[in-house]
């Protein structure tokens, strides 16, 4: 079997066999297949797609490319939540401790930023001394004692995905349904969770731009999860505008803490309550309505914030920033962006906002690039808001002043102002079970 023939076969639109898919994954992980051939196959998949059977085979090959986690030492029902990626999406920082406060165990492995979307691990590393890499023993101990632990993906867990994930980021092959499905579900199924709630983003800031495509993605992932005997469901949520007002690593952590404190933006709070209540529902903690009320109480009485602080302490972080967010390191420079005309913000290119944040230093252009954790955007106005000429609509932050000009240009190009106020659409557009 030759990699050349596999690339050519997929390039020509043919289905790959299970054996060919396993050959590719095992060979790439083993180092026999170089990046340039893997990149060629990724592009062929991006352009030609994969059948449901191929996507399932790729998912299971990624799952089986390394060690399978054993969470049997965790005492309780194990629940995870995964987002397909969005701009300003800091929900894991909120829903994981929130669900853990109410009696489930969240043993979570998260990723770094990919393209215009941020990564949970990058965000957590903006907390001073926070460790995103723990031994298996310490990871399981933290989950049992605190209820939640969030770490980076283990080198042994689905190593094929880690290599492919980084390669997709720099080869313009991110937004491919079979590659998204196999990446997400390969990792999720390698972990030993009982229940999985998927947050499938749809709109200008997500990898799937239409509700129809998002439904297809959600249904495919749910079907594969059921094949693996998991309790699983997917929420399709709006990403035609960023979640909350903060975009960028440190800025998003601060906003997540504010949300756990009961002072977060309405849209972010609503999405988090919906996700956490469904996590608890899948775990058998009551009806969705009962679980929702419990989540609201956990925020209002401060217990969810305390769980987050306990996780920070357990993972070596300085929990004083949880109680005083002014202690977070701030960007050296800031720049106000003002409206170029009066009217309503009729829509935004959310992906463009994500790219603006990347241009400021908050994301990566290459897999080796470092991140300016303090860089990002604070939105002052969002879709539907009325603005006047010269009114401040956002503040940009960076540690390198030279980044302001291209970032401001991209931000303004991504903001559309008209005389008519747009209709609002629901945050949760569909549920796939």
DRENDOLUM-264710 format. One record per residue (C-alpha): residue in one letter; residue number from 1; x, y, z. Coordinates in Angstrom, 3 decimals. Example, Ala and Ser with C-alpha at 12.3 -4.5 7.8 and 13.67 -1.06 7.14 Angstrom:
2
@r=a, k=1, east=12.300, north=-4.500, up=7.800
@r=s, k=2, east=13.670, north=-1.060, up=7.140
END
This chain:
433
@r=x, k=1, east=0.000, north=0.000, up=0.000
@r=x, k=2, east=1.376, north=3.438, up=-0.972
@r=x, k=3, east=0.446, north=6.876, up=0.327
@r=x, k=4, east=0.737, north=8.195, up=-3.230
@r=x, k=5, east=-2.104, north=5.918, up=-4.362
@r=x, k=6, east=-4.298, north=6.914, up=-1.391
@r=x, k=7, east=-3.832, north=10.617, up=-2.169
@r=x, k=8, east=-4.609, north=10.071, up=-5.845
@r=x, k=9, east=-7.679, north=7.980, up=-5.039
@r=x, k=10, east=-9.188, north=10.654, up=-2.799
@r=x, k=11, east=-8.116, north=13.410, up=-5.218
@r=x, k=12, east=-10.199, north=11.661, up=-7.870
@r=x, k=13, east=-13.240, north=11.502, up=-5.584
@r=x, k=14, east=-13.158, north=7.805, up=-4.725
@r=x, k=15, east=-13.913, north=6.301, up=-1.324
@r=x, k=16, east=-11.004, north=5.174, up=0.780
@r=x, k=17, east=-11.227, north=1.744, up=2.395
@r=x, k=18, east=-10.992, north=1.222, up=6.146
@r=x, k=19, east=-7.550, north=-0.300, up=5.623
@r=x, k=20, east=-6.327, north=2.706, up=3.632
@r=x, k=21, east=-7.530, north=5.122, up=6.314
@r=x, k=22, east=-5.815, north=3.096, up=9.064
@r=x, k=23, east=-2.641, north=2.920, up=6.938
@r=x, k=24, east=-2.591, north=6.715, up=6.646
@r=x, k=25, east=-3.242, north=7.395, up=10.338
@r=x, k=26, east=-0.793, north=4.777, up=11.619
@r=x, k=27, east=1.870, north=5.805, up=9.118
@r=x, k=28, east=1.539, north=9.504, up=9.890
@r=x, k=29, east=1.690, north=8.955, up=13.660
@r=x, k=30, east=4.629, north=6.574, up=13.193
@r=x, k=31, east=6.586, north=9.102, up=11.151
@r=x, k=32, east=6.656, north=7.082, up=7.915
@r=x, k=33, east=4.332, north=9.537, up=6.154
@r=x, k=34, east=5.695, north=13.110, up=5.906
@r=x, k=35, east=3.762, north=16.347, up=6.478
@r=x, k=36, east=3.652, north=17.166, up=2.757
@r=x, k=37, east=1.812, north=13.936, up=1.904
@r=x, k=38, east=-0.522, north=14.301, up=4.878
@r=x, k=39, east=-1.241, north=17.881, up=3.754
@r=x, k=40, east=-2.045, north=16.661, up=0.251
@r=x, k=41, east=-4.543, north=14.125, up=1.576
@r=x, k=42, east=-6.138, north=16.699, up=3.888
@r=x, k=43, east=-6.667, north=19.022, up=0.934
@r=x, k=44, east=-8.108, north=16.166, up=-1.130
@r=x, k=45, east=-10.548, north=15.395, up=1.702
@r=x, k=46, east=-11.385, north=19.094, up=2.006
@r=x, k=47, east=-12.199, north=19.306, up=-1.714
@r=x, k=48, east=-13.775, north=15.869, up=-2.236
@r=x, k=49, east=-15.328, north=15.134, up=1.142
@r=x, k=50, east=-15.866, north=11.752, up=2.761
@r=x, k=51, east=-18.788, north=9.386, up=3.047
@r=x, k=52, east=-20.384, north=8.695, up=6.444
@r=x, k=53, east=-18.563, north=5.364, up=6.564
@r=x, k=54, east=-15.204, north=6.990, up=5.754
@r=x, k=55, east=-15.783, north=9.671, up=8.396
@r=x, k=56, east=-16.597, north=7.045, up=11.026
@r=x, k=57, east=-13.524, north=4.998, up=10.044
@r=x, k=58, east=-11.307, north=8.100, up=10.261
@r=x, k=59, east=-12.783, north=8.963, up=13.667
@r=x, k=60, east=-12.156, north=5.509, up=15.088
@r=x, k=61, east=-8.642, north=5.377, up=13.567
@r=x, k=62, east=-7.811, north=8.673, up=15.297
@r=x, k=63, east=-9.345, north=7.390, up=18.547
@r=x, k=64, east=-7.241, north=4.237, up=18.364
@r=x, k=65, east=-3.997, north=5.981, up=17.332
@r=x, k=66, east=-2.827, north=6.169, up=20.943
@r=x, k=67, east=-3.816, north=5.284, up=24.476
@r=x, k=68, east=-7.466, north=5.110, up=25.509
@r=x, k=69, east=-8.131, north=6.830, up=28.810
@r=x, k=70, east=-9.453, north=4.905, up=31.783
@r=x, k=71, east=-11.583, north=7.060, up=34.068
@r=x, k=72, east=-12.863, north=4.172, up=36.189
@r=x, k=73, east=-11.053, north=5.673, up=39.199
@r=x, k=74, east=-13.301, north=8.733, up=38.992
@r=x, k=75, east=-16.181, north=8.520, up=41.444
@r=x, k=76, east=-19.346, north=9.695, up=39.719
@r=x, k=77, east=-20.937, north=10.271, up=36.331
@r=x, k=78, east=-18.411, north=11.682, up=33.880
@r=x, k=79, east=-19.697, north=14.428, up=31.577
@r=x, k=80, east=-17.948, north=16.492, up=28.921
@r=x, k=81, east=-18.872, north=19.455, up=26.737
@r=x, k=82, east=-17.222, north=20.325, up=23.463
@r=x, k=83, east=-17.630, north=23.340, up=21.196
@r=x, k=84, east=-16.836, north=23.300, up=17.491
@r=x, k=85, east=-15.142, north=26.658, up=17.973
@r=x, k=86, east=-16.206, north=30.265, up=17.860
@r=x, k=87, east=-15.156, north=33.818, up=18.588
@r=x, k=88, east=-15.383, north=34.872, up=22.221
@r=x, k=89, east=-16.409, north=31.326, up=23.126
@r=x, k=90, east=-15.189, north=30.904, up=26.682
@r=x, k=91, east=-18.070, north=28.623, up=27.725
@r=x, k=92, east=-15.872, north=25.715, up=28.925
@r=x, k=93, east=-14.384, north=27.958, up=31.607
@r=x, k=94, east=-17.897, north=28.487, up=32.949
@r=x, k=95, east=-19.900, north=25.316, up=32.300
@r=x, k=96, east=-17.221, north=22.868, up=33.496
@r=x, k=97, east=-17.018, north=24.220, up=37.083
@r=x, k=98, east=-20.752, north=24.967, up=37.061
@r=x, k=99, east=-21.683, north=21.362, up=36.218
@r=x, k=100, east=-19.064, north=20.014, up=38.637
@r=x, k=101, east=-20.545, north=22.096, up=41.455
@r=x, k=102, east=-23.812, north=20.235, up=40.968
@r=x, k=103, east=-22.495, north=16.718, up=41.284
@r=x, k=104, east=-21.048, north=15.484, up=38.012
@r=x, k=105, east=-17.379, north=14.958, up=37.234
@r=x, k=106, east=-15.767, north=16.919, up=34.394
@r=x, k=107, east=-12.437, north=15.410, up=33.344
@r=x, k=108, east=-11.757, north=17.681, up=30.402
@r=x, k=109, east=-9.032, north=17.734, up=27.802
@r=x, k=110, east=-9.058, north=20.838, up=25.636
@r=x, k=111, east=-7.111, north=22.274, up=22.722
@r=x, k=112, east=-5.289, north=25.417, up=21.720
@r=x, k=113, east=-6.438, north=28.075, up=19.282
@r=x, k=114, east=-7.236, north=26.979, up=15.738
@r=x, k=115, east=-7.453, north=29.570, up=12.967
@r=x, k=116, east=-9.683, north=32.486, up=13.948
@r=x, k=117, east=-11.059, north=30.673, up=17.009
@r=x, k=118, east=-9.552, north=30.722, up=20.489
@r=x, k=119, east=-8.449, north=27.706, up=22.519
@r=x, k=120, east=-9.396, north=26.887, up=26.104
@r=x, k=121, east=-5.843, north=25.894, up=27.006
@r=x, k=122, east=-4.411, north=29.202, up=25.745
@r=x, k=123, east=-6.993, north=31.030, up=27.839
@r=x, k=124, east=-6.249, north=29.094, up=31.006
@r=x, k=125, east=-2.525, north=29.743, up=30.598
@r=x, k=126, east=-3.226, north=33.448, up=31.086
@r=x, k=127, east=-3.865, north=32.575, up=34.750
@r=x, k=128, east=-0.492, north=32.954, up=36.531
@r=x, k=129, east=1.241, north=29.596, up=37.156
@r=x, k=130, east=-1.776, north=27.567, up=35.957
@r=x, k=131, east=-0.608, north=24.118, up=34.823
@r=x, k=132, east=-2.358, north=22.697, up=31.766
@r=x, k=133, east=-0.215, north=19.555, up=31.856
@r=x, k=134, east=-0.615, north=17.161, up=34.790
@r=x, k=135, east=0.300, north=13.566, up=35.480
@r=x, k=136, east=-2.554, north=11.093, up=35.106
@r=x, k=137, east=-2.529, north=10.585, up=38.873
@r=x, k=138, east=-2.831, north=14.320, up=39.611
@r=x, k=139, east=-5.469, north=14.752, up=36.900
@r=x, k=140, east=-7.714, north=12.030, up=38.332
@r=x, k=141, east=-7.089, north=13.228, up=41.894
@r=x, k=142, east=-8.158, north=16.764, up=40.991
@r=x, k=143, east=-11.324, north=15.520, up=39.269
@r=x, k=144, east=-12.265, north=13.446, up=42.312
@r=x, k=145, east=-11.487, north=16.151, up=44.869
@r=x, k=146, east=-12.617, north=19.297, up=43.019
@r=x, k=147, east=-15.058, north=17.808, up=40.529
@r=x, k=148, east=-13.347, north=19.325, up=37.493
@r=x, k=149, east=-9.927, north=19.470, up=35.872
@r=x, k=150, east=-9.077, north=20.965, up=32.452
@r=x, k=151, east=-5.775, north=20.039, up=30.836
@r=x, k=152, east=-4.220, north=20.017, up=27.397
@r=x, k=153, east=-4.540, north=17.004, up=25.198
@r=x, k=154, east=-2.222, north=14.221, up=26.314
@r=x, k=155, east=0.538, north=13.210, up=23.902
@r=x, k=156, east=-0.737, north=9.647, up=24.242
@r=x, k=157, east=-4.392, north=10.537, up=23.634
@r=x, k=158, east=-5.349, north=10.470, up=19.946
@r=x, k=159, east=-1.855, north=11.576, up=18.828
@r=x, k=160, east=-3.023, north=11.484, up=15.211
@r=x, k=161, east=-5.424, north=14.300, up=15.938
@r=x, k=162, east=-2.773, north=16.440, up=17.589
@r=x, k=163, east=-0.593, north=16.208, up=14.477
@r=x, k=164, east=-3.477, north=16.681, up=12.037
@r=x, k=165, east=-4.961, north=19.531, up=14.114
@r=x, k=166, east=-1.746, north=21.558, up=13.857
@r=x, k=167, east=-1.377, north=20.772, up=10.150
@r=x, k=168, east=-4.954, north=21.794, up=9.313
@r=x, k=169, east=-4.383, north=25.133, up=11.014
@r=x, k=170, east=-1.686, north=26.109, up=8.511
@r=x, k=171, east=-2.945, north=24.411, up=5.335
@r=x, k=172, east=-6.418, north=26.027, up=4.981
@r=x, k=173, east=-8.165, north=22.709, up=5.679
@r=x, k=174, east=-9.867, north=23.609, up=8.941
@r=x, k=175, east=-13.496, north=23.896, up=7.821
@r=x, k=176, east=-14.055, north=20.404, up=6.431
@r=x, k=177, east=-16.938, north=18.399, up=7.923
@r=x, k=178, east=-15.222, north=14.977, up=8.010
@r=x, k=179, east=-12.037, north=16.511, up=9.408
@r=x, k=180, east=-13.947, north=18.465, up=12.069
@r=x, k=181, east=-16.021, north=15.416, up=13.031
@r=x, k=182, east=-13.065, north=13.031, up=13.227
@r=x, k=183, east=-10.984, north=15.541, up=15.194
@r=x, k=184, east=-13.661, north=16.240, up=17.792
@r=x, k=185, east=-15.059, north=12.746, up=18.146
@r=x, k=186, east=-11.700, north=10.978, up=17.880
@r=x, k=187, east=-10.572, north=12.799, up=21.032
@r=x, k=188, east=-13.899, north=12.553, up=22.796
@r=x, k=189, east=-14.192, north=8.800, up=22.247
@r=x, k=190, east=-10.598, north=8.202, up=23.363
@r=x, k=191, east=-11.599, north=9.723, up=26.687
@r=x, k=192, east=-13.703, north=7.669, up=29.074
@r=x, k=193, east=-16.760, north=9.905, up=29.502
@r=x, k=194, east=-20.307, north=8.685, up=30.050
@r=x, k=195, east=-22.112, north=11.702, up=28.564
@r=x, k=196, east=-21.185, north=14.302, up=25.950
@r=x, k=197, east=-22.912, north=17.583, up=25.107
@r=x, k=198, east=-21.784, north=19.144, up=21.825
@r=x, k=199, east=-22.056, north=22.874, up=21.174
@r=x, k=200, east=-22.156, north=23.174, up=17.386
@r=x, k=201, east=-21.660, north=26.788, up=16.348
@r=x, k=202, east=-23.317, north=28.192, up=13.238
@r=x, k=203, east=-22.875, north=31.512, up=11.456
@r=x, k=204, east=-20.142, north=33.839, up=10.271
@r=x, k=205, east=-17.792, north=33.085, up=13.167
@r=x, k=206, east=-17.968, north=29.294, up=12.953
@r=x, k=207, east=-16.593, north=26.651, up=10.631
@r=x, k=208, east=-20.137, north=25.873, up=9.490
@r=x, k=209, east=-21.765, north=29.036, up=8.182
@r=x, k=210, east=-25.353, north=27.797, up=7.723
@r=x, k=211, east=-27.801, north=26.094, up=10.074
@r=x, k=212, east=-28.225, north=23.312, up=7.500
@r=x, k=213, east=-24.488, north=22.536, up=7.484
@r=x, k=214, east=-24.394, north=22.738, up=11.274
@r=x, k=215, east=-27.249, north=20.254, up=11.558
@r=x, k=216, east=-25.379, north=17.865, up=9.281
@r=x, k=217, east=-22.239, north=18.219, up=11.390
@r=x, k=218, east=-24.170, north=17.767, up=14.635
@r=x, k=219, east=-26.090, north=14.745, up=13.399
@r=x, k=220, east=-22.922, north=13.058, up=12.140
@r=x, k=221, east=-21.180, north=13.524, up=15.496
@r=x, k=222, east=-24.198, north=12.374, up=17.485
@r=x, k=223, east=-24.542, north=9.263, up=15.298
@r=x, k=224, east=-20.863, north=8.378, up=15.755
@r=x, k=225, east=-21.155, north=8.958, up=19.520
@r=x, k=226, east=-24.106, north=6.601, up=19.704
@r=x, k=227, east=-22.124, north=3.963, up=17.785
@r=x, k=228, east=-19.639, north=4.174, up=20.653
@r=x, k=229, east=-22.447, north=3.747, up=23.240
@r=x, k=230, east=-22.251, north=7.284, up=24.641
@r=x, k=231, east=-25.129, north=9.387, up=25.927
@r=x, k=232, east=-24.800, north=12.305, up=23.561
@r=x, k=233, east=-26.671, north=15.325, up=22.248
@r=x, k=234, east=-25.848, north=18.488, up=20.312
@r=x, k=235, east=-27.047, north=22.070, up=20.600
@r=x, k=236, east=-26.789, north=24.275, up=17.521
@r=x, k=237, east=-25.960, north=27.766, up=18.752
@r=x, k=238, east=-25.580, north=31.144, up=17.094
@r=x, k=239, east=-22.127, north=32.430, up=16.115
@r=x, k=240, east=-23.226, north=35.284, up=13.838
@r=x, k=241, east=-21.897, north=37.519, up=16.588
@r=x, k=242, east=-19.241, north=36.902, up=19.241
@r=x, k=243, east=-20.233, north=35.477, up=22.616
@r=x, k=244, east=-20.034, north=38.178, up=25.237
@r=x, k=245, east=-17.938, north=41.313, up=24.795
@r=x, k=246, east=-14.406, north=39.929, up=25.228
@r=x, k=247, east=-12.258, north=38.357, up=22.492
@r=x, k=248, east=-8.743, north=37.258, up=23.456
@r=x, k=249, east=-7.246, north=35.013, up=26.095
@r=x, k=250, east=-6.873, north=37.032, up=29.306
@r=x, k=251, east=-9.867, north=39.196, up=28.421
@r=x, k=252, east=-12.068, north=36.124, up=28.013
@r=x, k=253, east=-10.941, north=34.571, up=31.299
@r=x, k=254, east=-11.885, north=37.799, up=33.088
@r=x, k=255, east=-15.312, north=37.738, up=31.420
@r=x, k=256, east=-15.771, north=34.075, up=32.367
@r=x, k=257, east=-15.016, north=34.910, up=35.994
@r=x, k=258, east=-17.512, north=37.789, up=35.853
@r=x, k=259, east=-20.119, north=35.368, up=34.479
@r=x, k=260, east=-19.492, north=32.875, up=37.299
@r=x, k=261, east=-19.931, north=35.863, up=39.609
@r=x, k=262, east=-23.395, north=36.515, up=38.169
@r=x, k=263, east=-22.255, north=39.649, up=36.345
@r=x, k=264, east=-21.632, north=38.275, up=32.883
@r=x, k=265, east=-23.153, north=39.315, up=29.534
@r=x, k=266, east=-26.701, north=38.078, up=28.975
@r=x, k=267, east=-25.911, north=36.022, up=25.860
@r=x, k=268, east=-22.908, north=34.257, up=27.395
@r=x, k=269, east=-24.786, north=33.565, up=30.615
@r=x, k=270, east=-27.756, north=32.115, up=28.724
@r=x, k=271, east=-25.636, north=29.783, up=26.579
@r=x, k=272, east=-23.716, north=28.548, up=29.618
@r=x, k=273, east=-26.869, north=27.880, up=31.641
@r=x, k=274, east=-28.334, north=25.957, up=28.693
@r=x, k=275, east=-25.212, north=23.852, up=28.148
@r=x, k=276, east=-24.669, north=23.083, up=31.846
@r=x, k=277, east=-28.314, north=22.173, up=32.439
@r=x, k=278, east=-28.225, north=19.732, up=29.527
@r=x, k=279, east=-24.982, north=18.204, up=30.809
@r=x, k=280, east=-26.675, north=17.592, up=34.149
@r=x, k=281, east=-29.811, north=16.282, up=32.434
@r=x, k=282, east=-27.827, north=13.694, up=30.454
@r=x, k=283, east=-26.173, north=12.644, up=33.710
@r=x, k=284, east=-29.572, north=11.944, up=35.254
@r=x, k=285, east=-29.593, north=14.866, up=37.700
@r=x, k=286, east=-33.190, north=15.853, up=36.934
@r=x, k=287, east=-35.263, north=17.450, up=34.209
@r=x, k=288, east=-33.694, north=20.194, up=32.093
@r=x, k=289, east=-35.843, north=22.744, up=33.952
@r=x, k=290, east=-34.773, north=21.442, up=37.369
@r=x, k=291, east=-31.128, north=21.414, up=36.308
@r=x, k=292, east=-31.427, north=24.957, up=34.965
@r=x, k=293, east=-32.714, north=26.229, up=38.309
@r=x, k=294, east=-29.884, north=24.449, up=40.119
@r=x, k=295, east=-27.346, north=26.104, up=37.802
@r=x, k=296, east=-28.836, north=29.527, up=38.458
@r=x, k=297, east=-28.561, north=28.924, up=42.217
@r=x, k=298, east=-24.924, north=27.785, up=41.907
@r=x, k=299, east=-24.060, north=31.079, up=40.247
@r=x, k=300, east=-26.083, north=33.273, up=42.566
@r=x, k=301, east=-24.738, north=31.681, up=45.776
@r=x, k=302, east=-21.114, north=31.798, up=44.575
@r=x, k=303, east=-20.505, north=28.046, up=44.710
@r=x, k=304, east=-19.696, north=27.751, up=40.986
@r=x, k=305, east=-17.051, north=30.477, up=41.287
@r=x, k=306, east=-15.580, north=28.684, up=44.301
@r=x, k=307, east=-15.291, north=25.488, up=42.267
@r=x, k=308, east=-13.442, north=27.393, up=39.536
@r=x, k=309, east=-11.072, north=28.870, up=42.133
@r=x, k=310, east=-10.514, north=25.414, up=43.635
@r=x, k=311, east=-9.610, north=24.058, up=40.188
@r=x, k=312, east=-7.153, north=26.924, up=39.671
@r=x, k=313, east=-5.490, north=26.170, up=43.033
@r=x, k=314, east=-5.370, north=22.428, up=42.364
@r=x, k=315, east=-3.659, north=23.059, up=39.029
@r=x, k=316, east=-1.004, north=25.283, up=40.572
@r=x, k=317, east=-2.549, north=28.589, up=39.575
@r=x, k=318, east=-2.761, north=31.831, up=41.500
@r=x, k=319, east=-6.418, north=31.924, up=42.575
@r=x, k=320, east=-6.124, north=35.526, up=43.809
@r=x, k=321, east=-6.895, north=36.669, up=40.242
@r=x, k=322, east=-10.263, north=34.907, up=40.490
@r=x, k=323, east=-11.250, north=37.211, up=43.323
@r=x, k=324, east=-9.532, north=40.308, up=41.914
@r=x, k=325, east=-9.337, north=40.292, up=38.111
@r=x, k=326, east=-7.398, north=43.586, up=38.161
@r=x, k=327, east=-4.354, north=41.448, up=38.990
@r=x, k=328, east=-4.278, north=39.939, up=35.496
@r=x, k=329, east=-1.446, north=41.165, up=33.285
@r=x, k=330, east=-2.674, north=43.910, up=30.971
@r=x, k=331, east=-1.697, north=44.722, up=27.397
@r=x, k=332, east=0.851, north=47.506, up=27.027
@r=x, k=333, east=-1.177, north=49.410, up=24.422
@r=x, k=334, east=-4.854, north=50.050, up=23.693
@r=x, k=335, east=-6.697, north=51.763, up=20.855
@r=x, k=336, east=-10.339, north=52.861, up=20.666
@r=x, k=337, east=-12.212, north=52.104, up=17.433
@r=x, k=338, east=-15.076, north=54.470, up=16.585
@r=x, k=339, east=-18.082, north=54.206, up=14.280
@r=x, k=340, east=-17.554, north=55.675, up=10.816
@r=x, k=341, east=-21.235, north=56.560, up=10.460
@r=x, k=342, east=-24.496, north=56.627, up=12.432
@r=x, k=343, east=-27.103, north=53.880, up=12.387
@r=x, k=344, east=-27.475, north=50.359, up=13.723
@r=x, k=345, east=-24.860, north=47.619, up=13.656
@r=x, k=346, east=-26.833, north=45.456, up=11.245
@r=x, k=347, east=-24.400, north=42.550, up=11.211
@r=x, k=348, east=-20.786, north=41.666, up=11.818
@r=x, k=349, east=-18.377, north=39.261, up=10.167
@r=x, k=350, east=-17.569, north=37.340, up=13.328
@r=x, k=351, east=-14.715, north=35.495, up=11.657
@r=x, k=352, east=-13.296, north=38.910, up=10.756
@r=x, k=353, east=-13.412, north=39.842, up=14.441
@r=x, k=354, east=-11.531, north=36.645, up=15.234
@r=x, k=355, east=-8.915, north=37.509, up=12.609
@r=x, k=356, east=-8.663, north=41.011, up=14.100
@r=x, k=357, east=-7.813, north=39.414, up=17.440
@r=x, k=358, east=-5.271, north=37.192, up=15.699
@r=x, k=359, east=-3.685, north=40.240, up=14.037
@r=x, k=360, east=-3.328, north=41.828, up=17.476
@r=x, k=361, east=-1.331, north=38.779, up=18.616
@r=x, k=362, east=-4.023, north=36.744, up=20.388
@r=x, k=363, east=-3.853, north=33.835, up=17.927
@r=x, k=364, east=-1.445, north=31.878, up=15.748
@r=x, k=365, east=-0.624, north=32.124, up=12.050
@r=x, k=366, east=1.677, north=29.088, up=12.279
@r=x, k=367, east=1.711, north=26.163, up=14.667
@r=x, k=368, east=5.055, north=27.332, up=16.138
@r=x, k=369, east=3.952, north=30.918, up=16.802
@r=x, k=370, east=3.656, north=32.219, up=20.366
@r=x, k=371, east=0.621, north=34.128, up=21.659
@r=x, k=372, east=0.279, north=37.524, up=23.310
@r=x, k=373, east=-2.079, north=36.430, up=26.086
@r=x, k=374, east=-3.092, north=40.013, up=26.925
@r=x, k=375, east=-4.034, north=40.931, up=23.330
@r=x, k=376, east=-7.601, north=41.063, up=22.075
@r=x, k=377, east=-10.772, north=43.115, up=21.781
@r=x, k=378, east=-13.411, north=44.467, up=24.134
@r=x, k=379, east=-16.593, north=45.194, up=22.214
@r=x, k=380, east=-18.544, north=48.262, up=23.274
@r=x, k=381, east=-21.347, north=47.738, up=20.754
@r=x, k=382, east=-22.781, north=44.564, up=19.213
@r=x, k=383, east=-25.207, north=43.581, up=16.475
@r=x, k=384, east=-28.510, north=45.439, up=16.884
@r=x, k=385, east=-27.032, north=48.342, up=18.866
@r=x, k=386, east=-27.523, north=51.953, up=17.739
@r=x, k=387, east=-24.333, north=53.946, up=17.169
@r=x, k=388, east=-23.426, north=57.537, up=16.321
@r=x, k=389, east=-20.572, north=58.722, up=14.130
@r=x, k=390, east=-17.399, north=58.851, up=16.212
@r=x, k=391, east=-18.859, north=56.747, up=19.030
@r=x, k=392, east=-16.571, north=54.128, up=20.528
@r=x, k=393, east=-17.549, north=50.632, up=19.352
@r=x, k=394, east=-14.538, north=48.613, up=20.512
@r=x, k=395, east=-11.148, north=48.829, up=22.206
@r=x, k=396, east=-8.188, north=46.900, up=20.775
@r=x, k=397, east=-5.365, north=45.632, up=23.010
@r=x, k=398, east=-1.848, north=44.489, up=22.122
@r=x, k=399, east=1.757, north=44.558, up=23.287
@r=x, k=400, east=2.953, north=45.690, up=19.837
@r=x, k=401, east=1.689, north=49.080, up=18.595
@r=x, k=402, east=2.540, north=48.214, up=14.973
@r=x, k=403, east=-0.301, north=45.676, up=14.988
@r=x, k=404, east=-3.012, north=48.317, up=15.467
@r=x, k=405, east=-3.281, north=49.597, up=11.891
@r=x, k=406, east=-4.035, north=46.266, up=10.118
@r=x, k=407, east=-6.183, north=45.086, up=13.036
@r=x, k=408, east=-8.313, north=48.251, up=13.103
@r=x, k=409, east=-8.767, north=48.072, up=9.330
@r=x, k=410, east=-9.964, north=44.460, up=9.532
@r=x, k=411, east=-12.295, north=45.231, up=12.425
@r=x, k=412, east=-13.989, north=48.096, up=10.585
@r=x, k=413, east=-14.274, north=45.990, up=7.416
@r=x, k=414, east=-16.066, north=43.372, up=9.531
@r=x, k=415, east=-18.606, north=45.801, up=11.049
@r=x, k=416, east=-21.665, north=46.738, up=8.989
@r=x, k=417, east=-23.813, north=49.752, up=9.908
@r=x, k=418, east=-27.193, north=50.485, up=8.304
@r=x, k=419, east=-30.287, north=52.538, up=9.028
@r=x, k=420, east=-32.484, north=49.553, up=9.870
@r=x, k=421, east=-32.249, north=47.656, up=13.126
@r=x, k=422, east=-31.756, north=43.930, up=12.408
@r=x, k=423, east=-34.032, north=41.204, up=13.713
@r=x, k=424, east=-32.564, north=39.206, up=16.563
@r=x, k=425, east=-32.384, north=35.429, up=16.314
@r=x, k=426, east=-32.380, north=32.837, up=19.101
@r=x, k=427, east=-29.105, north=31.789, up=20.719
@r=x, k=428, east=-30.058, north=28.105, up=20.522
@r=x, k=429, east=-31.330, north=27.258, up=17.058
@r=x, k=430, east=-31.824, north=23.492, up=17.323
@r=x, k=431, east=-31.196, north=20.437, up=19.477
@r=x, k=432, east=-30.021, north=17.134, up=17.956
@r=x, k=433, east=-30.474, north=13.971, up=20.018
END
